[in-house]
Amino acid sequence: MLVLFRVFFTALFLWLMVESGREASANLNDDLNNAGRFAVMVVVGLMAGLTWAPVLGRVVAGPMTGLMTDGSVSDDRTWLIRFARRCEARGWRRMAVLAAFAEGVRHPDLPAAFVVGMNHSRAGSWLERAFAREVWRFNNVANCVRAHEILRVRHQEHPGVHEQAEVNLSLMSHLREPEPEPGLLAVPDAAPMPLPIRNARIRLFGGGSGDGGKSGSPGDQGDT
């Protein structure tokens, strides 16, 4: 409905602008009618601006708020996605996938159904591949990394570069291979420490060099 109003008011504004310019050039003395046409053109232009405001706001603020709005997976407004959530909680995987598929057909601009279907589809199936492709269109970093891994590992498909720089940076850090462990550095054995030089002034047993290394007390000499 908003698209119809947008087309109608935009076309009407352009038509009034052309007609007002033509009438103002042809009837320079008809100030009252020219002013009336200009006033109507301004009012219609304001209405057309209101219909274009969401588009312009999305273009201007999309790069900053896209990860918080377009990438949200908590949109449970429809009954089908609520039913899919309940099936997911109870472990009914096939029923959750069917409900997610039907919800994705009804609302292809919401990511919640595709995330549920991707998480519960059989690994390696064409349905998992289709859900992963749809998840890749949105801007949630965690879900895009998961979808990229599924397409690359299980289906040998490279989805390309994402439109969001944050998603690409996360993929670069996720796919970067860890650096190998550094090898042991070969170090030669150290040379043996030299023996310390003996100080000749140090006498361990109190003997001197003059008596041939023999020493004794006066009592011992008297006994002999």
Secondary structure, 3 states (H helix, E strand, C coil): CHHHHHHHHHHHHHHHHHHHHHHHHHCCCCHHHHHHHHHHHHHHHHHHHHHHHHHHHHHHHHHHHHHHHCCCCCCCCCHHHHHHHHHHHHCCHHHHHHHHHHHHHHCCCCCHHHHHHHHHCCCCCHHHHHHHHHHHCCCCHHHHHHHHHHHHHHCCCCCCCCCCHHHHHHHHHHHCCCCCCCCCCCCCCCCCCCCCCCCCCCCCCCCCCCCCCCCCCHHHHHHC
